[in-house]
Amino acid sequence: MVTFGRMSPTIFREGGFRFYFFSREEPRMHVHVQSQNGEAKFWLEPRIQLAQHDSLSQREINEALRLVQEHENDIRDAWRKHFPS
């Protein structure tokens, strides 16, 4: 489920996390992840890696990373639709 036309479109929700973009942020491909405990940002380029986080446990970071890796193609497709070149 991607909700476009919004400032921070949701790409999908899974495992208690919301995966989304900010519309007016840096151009390097990345995704934001939010849970009830905090949030994180993961770079997708040049490879998937944690950029920053706030208030997430290591277990939550690992789970969010696993989900970003699992849904990498969906996230990249959603990025290209939301940020057309």
N, C-alpha and C positions, 0 to 999 in steps of 0.2 A: 504494500500500500504506500504509494508516494503521493503526498499532498503538495502539488505545485501551486504557484501563484501566491505564495506566502513568503514572509521574510525569513522564516526558519522552517522549511518544509521537512516533514517527517518522512524518512525513507522506509523504515519499518520499526516494529516493536517486537522484542523477544526477550525472554528471560528476565523480565523486570527492567529492561533497558529501552530507552528511546534513542534511535539513531537518526541524526538530522544534520542539516547544513545551516549556516548563516548566509544570507544572501549577499551581504555587503562586507565581505571579509577578504582575506588574501587569496590570490589565485592558485596557490599550490594545492593540489588535490588532497583533501582531508575530510574526515567525518567527526562530528561531535557525538558523544554518547552520554546520556543522562540516566541516573537511577535515583531512587529516593534518598540515597546517601551522599550523592555528589555527582561529579561529571568528569569527563576526560575528552581529550582530542587526540586522534590518531592520524598521522600522515599516511597517505597511500603511495606517495612517490618520494624518493625513488624506490622505496620498499615500505611495507607496512611496519610502523613503529609508533610507540607512544610519544606524543609531543609534549603533553602536560596532563596533569590531573589535579583534582581538588576533592579531598575527603573520601576517596574510594579506597577500600582495602586492597591488598595485593590480590586476594582471591577475586574480587570484583574486576580489577584491572585485567587479570588473566582471562576471566570469562568474557569480558567485553572484547579483548583482543581475539579470542577464539571466534567470536561471532563476526567480527570485522573480517577475519580471514575467510570464514565460511561463506560470507555474503559479499566478498570483494567485487565480483562481477556485477552484482545488483547495485552496489554502491557506486561503482564507476559509471554504469549506465545512467543511474539517476543523476549523477554529477553532470554528465554530458547533456542531459535533457534540461537540467536547471540552469546550467552555465554554457549555453551554446557559443561556439567560437565564431 
